[in-house]
Amino acid sequence: MTDATALYARLTEAFNRRAWQQAEKMADELLSIAPRHPGGLYIAGLTKLELGQMPKALEYLRKATIVEPTRVDFAVQLAKAFSLVNRNSEAEVAANAAMALSPTHPAMLDTLGVIFSNVGAYASAAAAFRVAVKSAPAHVSYRYNLATALVAAGDIDEAETEIETCIDQDPTYWRAHLTLAQLKRQTAASHHVERLESLLSDVSETPVERPARMWLNMAIAKEYEDLADYPKAFDHLVLGKNAAIADRSYSIEQDEALFASIMHAFPQPQAPVDGYPTHEPIFIIGMPRSGTTLVERIISSHLDVQSAGELLNFAMSLKFVSGSKTEKMIDPDIVSRVHDTDWNRLGEIYLSSTRPATGQRPRFIDKLPHNFLYAGFIAKAMPNAKIICLRRNPMDTCLSNFRQLFAPNSPFFDYSFDLLDTGRYYVLFDRLMAHWQRVFPGRILEIDYEDLVDSQEENSRRLLEFCDLPWNDACLRFEENSSPVATASSVQVREPLYRSAMERWKKYGSRLDELQALLTSAGIKIERQVVLNY
């Protein structure tokens, strides 16, 4: 036991020095003579985590929690490890187990709150963040995380209070300003423009201040748009996106190659295959900010349907069966590897990966907009799955993507930092959807956002009929849907349908002339074709 004690002390010292390779060797040596050493298992798990050896990390951390079931730090790290590999259902179970141990350390509570947020359990996230804020009221990031969980859960007023407190405590917590601007429609009687411009005037042009310029300009743009000063709104949008793009490397040619490889993989109309025979999934796809969340709320108001949120599960399942070792979620290498895949196995892997978060109701919605990249793969892997694609006026779609500051680490939104790149990406999307309709006729229902707004009941019935769902009046009252929303539309979809987002692009006048010319030259129709019935 003395040897194990001494070895554990050396292991701890190596771990604290971040000497991961040395710690790995010492952990293996310690566990060879004391396989149930709780600290050894725990540090071995964390070391494997740092080295990216996720299966081993999970194995050791799970064993650590079995040997020491009352150690809250062990439970928290196991939950975090599950979350890092997107095993969300297991992450939620582990996070609940950690919360049951009544953690008091604010950093642990914040970690648990983030995990709950990642799996869509926003009430649990808010509960964890509240305790963290109570334990460390001056820690601004805990309070901000609480506010974002409250927004997703629909408690906008309390979220506003927390964000204002956050800004009072630290006006340089820049992201809070954009979140506050997006919470409500600003008015002449109530807005934050003067405060935002005052803060921006004190920000330098140095690289270190780029995040401040990004967040503040985006917040000012939102508020000026609400106040109908569109030239100023656009100018600040450009400044904000320019600050964000400074450290990014992107060219539209990367996406052009990806889209070309996808269409090449499905060159002609596809014969039916024996994919996995599930009827459960309803995929809602389309360009971001095109109305996908609205349709999700309408359909998920049905008693037989639950929303599973924006899942990366199909993308991860496809990458897994491809065997590709590239870093990206999807690229030409992955596409080329799945030509002769076992489609039944792919569908089964996808569905099982959604459990136990899904399965509580007969049907579930997977609303990852960029699943339009995978529509052909989905159609073959699950021939009975429903796929709905939202379309919105191309100019409004491109402007709305450019207006939005998407998650910086997402694999899908690099195009959105430049307005013309956004237009070029839209052209690729439009061509891909036409391709899918040609090679998978009848598999994808395309529905226009504007039609849905103009004729809500008619198009809601159309959606449910396509999904083989009986009519339910609750689908007309989607704003009463109490399930959480974590997308950029979390505030808007809690209101009845409104028309103010339609033809927003026209308010920006000549600022969008280049975008319009780009789309028109690519054959994209800008103006909506209205059919009158007499």
N, C-alpha and C positions, 0 to 999 in steps of 0.2 A: 504493500500500500504506500510505503514511503516513496518507492520509485515512481508510482503513478502520481503522487502528490507533487513531487519535484518536476516531473514531466509536464504536468498540467500548468505549473507556474511558468515554465519556459514557453509553453504553448501560448499562454495568455500574453506573455511579454512580446512574442513574435507577432501575434495577432494585433496587438495595440500599435506595433510599429508598421503595420500593414505589409508585413513581409509574408505575402500570401503563399508562395511556394514553400517557404520554410514552415509556416504554420500547417500547411497541408500534410507535409511529411510527419511533423510531430503529432498531429491529430491521429493519423493512421497508426503511428507507433503506440500512442496512448490507448486507442480503442482496441488494439490487438491484445493488450494485457488487461484492460478494464472496459469491456464492450458496453457496459451500462453506465459508464461515467457520465452524469448529466451535463456537467460543464464541458466535457470533452465532446459529447454529441452536439451540443449547442454551438460551440466554436467551430467544430468541423462543418456543421451546416452553413454557418455564416461565411466560412472560408470558401466552401464550394460555391456559394452564392456569388461571392466576389470574383471567382474564377470562371463564372458562367456555366458551371456544371450543375444545371438545374435538377436533373433527376436525383443525383446524389445529395444535393442541398435539401431537397424535400424529404428524402429518406432519413437523413440525420436529424433534421428539425422535428419530423414527426416522432421519431424515437425519443428525442429529448422531452417532448410533451407527454409521452407515455410514462417515461421514468419519473418525471417531475410534473405531474398534472396541475399543480397549484402555482407554478411559475408563470406569471403573466407575461414576462418578457419573452419566454419561449413561445407562448401561444401567439403573441403579436407577430413575431418574426415568421412563424409558420404561415399565418394568414397573409403576411406580406409576400412571402415566397409564392404562394398559390396565386396571388394577384398578379405578380410579375410575369407568370407564364400563362395568364388569362384563363386559369382554371377557376372561373368566377364562383361557381356554386360551392366548391370546396373552400374558397377564400371566405365566402360569407359564413359558412358553418364555423370555420376556425376563428373568424372575427367575433362571432357571437359567443363562442367559447371563451375567448379572451375577455370580452366585456362582462361575462358572468363572473369573472375573477375580481371584479371591481377595481380596475386599474386607476391609479391616482396620478401617475406621472403625465404631465400635459403632452409631452412629445409622443408618448405611446398612444394616448387618446386621439391625438391629431392623426397619427398613422392609421389608426382604426377607422377614423372618420373618412379618410381618403379611400381606404379599401371599401367601405360601405358605399361611398359615392361611385366608385368604379363599377360596382355590381348593381347599381341602381336602387340600393336600399337607403333612400334619402332621409327617411324618418330616423333610422338608426344612425346615419351619418350625423344628422343634426344633434341627436342626443349625445354622441361622443364629443362633437365639437363644443357643445355647450359646457360640458364638464371641463374640457381643456381650457376654454375661455375663463371659466370660474376659477380654475387653478392658476392661470397666468393671464390676468385681464389686460396686461400691457403688451402682450404678444400679438402683434397686429395680424400676422398670417393666420393664426387660429381663428380670429374673429372673422376674417375675410372668408375662410373656408366654411365657417358656419353660415355666413350670408349666402354663399353659392348653393349650399345644400338647401337652405330655406327657399331660394328661388326655384330650384328644381321641384321642391315639394309644394310650391304654390303659395307660400306665405310671403307675399311681396312686401307688405308693410313692415313686418319684422326684419326682413332682409334689408330694407332701406335704412332702418334705424341702425342696424349693425354696420352697414357700410359707411354711414355718416360718422359713426363713432370711430371706425377704422381711420377715416380721413382726418378726423379731429386729432387722433393720437399720432398719426404720421402722414402728413400731406404728401410725402414722397412715395407712398405706397401706390405707385402709379396705376396699376391695373384696376384699383378700386374705383377710380374716376370713370373709366369706361363702363364698368358694370353698373355704376349708379346712373349714368346717362341712358343706358339701355333699359333700365327698370320700368320707366314710364315715358309717356310722350311729354316732352318739355313744352311749356307755354310761355307767353310773354310775361305772365305774372309769376312764374316759378321755373327757373332754370339755373344753370351753374356756369354760364359762359364767362362772366367776369372773373370768377375764381379760377377757371381753367386757363384763361388767357394770361392772367397774372402769373400763374405757376409756369406756363410755357415761356413767358418772357425772361424768366430766370434760368432757363435751361440752355446750356451751351451747345455748340455744334460739334463737340468732340465725340469720338466714337463711344466713349463710356456712357454718354447721355442718350444714346440712340433709343434704348427702351423707354425713357421718359418721353422723348419726342413721339415715339410710336403711340403709346397709350394716350397721351394728352391730345394729340392731333385727331386720333380716331374718336375720342370722346367729344371734342369740339365739333367735329364733322357731324356726329349724330345730333347734337343739340342745335346746330345751325339748320340742319335739315328739318327738324321739328318746328323751328321758327321760320321756315320757308325762305331762308337765305341760301339758295342753292349754289350760287357761285362760290361763296365762302365755304360751304359744306364740301364742295368738290375739291377746292384748293387744299383744305386740311386733310381730306381723304388721301390725296396724292402725297402730301408730306408725311402722313402717318405710314402709308405703305412703303414709301421710299426709305424711311428709317428702318422698317422691318426687313426690307429685302437686302440691305447693305451687306449682310454676312451670309447670304444664301447663294448657292450656285444652281441655277436652273436654266434650261433652254427648252423651248417647246418641242424641239427635235426629239428629246427623250420620250415625251408622250406620243409623238407621232409614230415612233418606232414601236411603242407598246401597242397602240391601237391597231397598227398594221399587222402585228404578229397575231393579235386576237382574231382579226377578221380572216387572216390566212389560215388559222386553225379550223375555221368553219367555212370553207369556200363555197358550199352549195347547200340547198335545202337538206336538212338532216332527217334521215330515217329514224323512226322510233327505236329506242333502246330499252332494255330491261333495267332501268334504274331502280333506286330504292322506292318502294310503293307507298310512301307516306303522303297523307293529305294534309298534314298539320301546318306546314309553313306557308305564310303569305309574305312574299318579298315585296317591299315598296322601294322602288328605285327612282333615280332621276338626278338631274343636276341639283346640288345643294341649293337651298333657299328657293325651291320651286313649288313648295306646297306639300312635300312629303310628310312633314309632321302633322299637317292638317288632316291628310287622308288617314294617317295612323290613328289619330284621335277619333275620327269618325268610325272607322272599322272596329277599333278596340273598345268602343262604347257598347258593342254587341256583347251579350252575355256569354257567348260561346268563344270569345276571342280575348286573348291577353296580349299585351305588348311586351316583347322581350328587349326592346330598345335597339340601338345601333350596334349590331354584333359584328365582330371581326371573324366569327367562327368559320364562315364558309371560306374566306380567304385563307385562313390558317389551315383548314382541312385540305384545300387544294394544294397548298404549298407542301403539306406533309406527304400527300400521296405522290407528288411530283418527285420528291427526293432531292429537290434543288437545295443547294447550300448558299445561294446568293443572299445578300443582306435585305433586299427589298421584299415587300409583301407580294408584289406581282411584277414580273418583268418578262421579256421574251424567252428567257431560259426556262422559266416555270411553265409558260404557255406551251413551249415546244415539247416538254416532257410528258404532258398529260394527254397526248393524242390518242393513245390506245389504253387509257386507264380503265380500271374496273369501276364503272359508273355506279353500280349498286353499292359497292364498298364506300365510295366517296359520299354518297347520300347518307349511308348509315353512320359514317364517321361524323358527318356534320350534325345529324340529328342527335346522336348520343352526346356530342360535345355541348349541346345546349341544356342538357339535363343537370340538376333537377329544376333549373330556373324555368324551364318550359314543361308542359305536360299537365299542368293543373286544369287547363281547359282544352276542349277539343282542337282548337286552332291557336296559333301564335303568329305574331308579326315580327319579322326581322326587317328593321327600317334603316339599313345602311345605304344611303343614297348611291354611293359609288359601287354598289353591287351591280350597277349597269355594266361594269367591266366583266362581270362573271355571269351575266344572264344566260349565255349559251351553255356554260358549264352547269349552271343550276338546272336548266331545262333538261339536260341529259341525265344528271345525277338523280333528280327527283321529278319524274314526268308528271306527277299529279300536283306538284306545288304550284301555287298561283303567283304570278309576277305582274305587278302594276307599276307602270312608269308615269310619273308626273311630268307634264310639259307646261311651261310658262312662257310668256312672251320673251323672245330671245334677248331683247334689250334689257328688260326688267331682270331677267335671270343673270345676265352678265354684270349689270350694275349691282345687284344684290350680293353677288359673290365678291365683288370688289369692295363693297361697303363692309363686309364681314371680316373680322379678324379671327380666323379659324385657329384651332389648336396648333401651336407652332411645330409640335413633333409628329403631327399626323402625316401618314405617308401619301395623302391624296390631294393636298391643297396648294402645292407649290405654284401653280399657275395663277393663283388669286392675288398675287402681290403686284401684278401689272394689269391694267385694264385691257390692253390689246392681247396680252397672253391669255387672259380670261376669254376674250372673244375667239381666239384661235382654238382654245380648248373646247369651247361650245361647239364649234364646227366639227371637231373630232367626235364629240358626243352625239351630235345630230346624225352624222354619217354612220356611226356604230349602231344607233337605234334603228335606222333604216335597214342596216345589214341584218340585225336580229329579226326584224319583222319579215325579211325575205327568207331567211334560212330556218326560222321557227314560226311559221305562220300560225296565228291564232293563240300562241302561247303567252303573249304579253299584251295586256290591256293598257293602252295609252290614253290618258285623260288629261284635259287641259284645266289648269288652275282657274282660269277665267270662267270656263263653263261651270265649274263647281261653285264659284261664287255667284254667278248669275242664276243658276238653276240648282240650288242645293239639294232639294229632295230628289229630283229626277236623276242627278248624277250619283247621289248616295245610294239610291236603289240600284243603279247600274253597277256600282262597286260591289255591293253585297251579292247581286245576282252572279257576277263574274266569279266571286269567291264561293259560290254554292252555299250561301248563308240565307236563311229566311229573314224577312224584313223585321226590323226592331226600331220602334220610334225613338229609342234612346240615341240612335245614331244621328238624329237631327239636333240633338242637344249636346253635342260633343264638348261644349265649353263647361258642362257639368261633370265631365269625366275627371275623377279625383286622382287618377294615377299620375305619378311624377313625370316630369319632362326635363330632360337634361340638354336639349339642343338649343340652338340660338333662338328658336321660336318659343321658348318656354313661357314668355309673358303673353305673346300674341294669341296662342292657341287656347288660352283660358278666357277669351272673349268670343262673342258670336262673330259670324262671318262679317267682314267689312271690306269695302272696296278701295280704301285709300292706298293700298299697295299696288293697285293696277295702274299701269301707264305712268309709274313714277318717273321713268326715264325721261319723259317729255319735259319734266320740270327742270331738267339740267341743261336743256337747250343745246347750244353749239359745243358744250364741253364733251358731248358724246358723239360728235360728228364722225370722228375717226373710227370709233367702234361700229357705228352704223354702216359706214362705207365698207369696213372689213367684212361684216356679216353679209351685207348685200352682195358683195363681189363673190362670196362663196355660195351664193344661191339660197341664202336663208331669208325667208319671208319675215319681214318685221311687223307689218300691220296684221292684225287679227282679221280673219275672214269670217264675217258675220252672215249667217243665212237667215233671212227673214221668212217667216211663215204667215201667209195671208189666209 
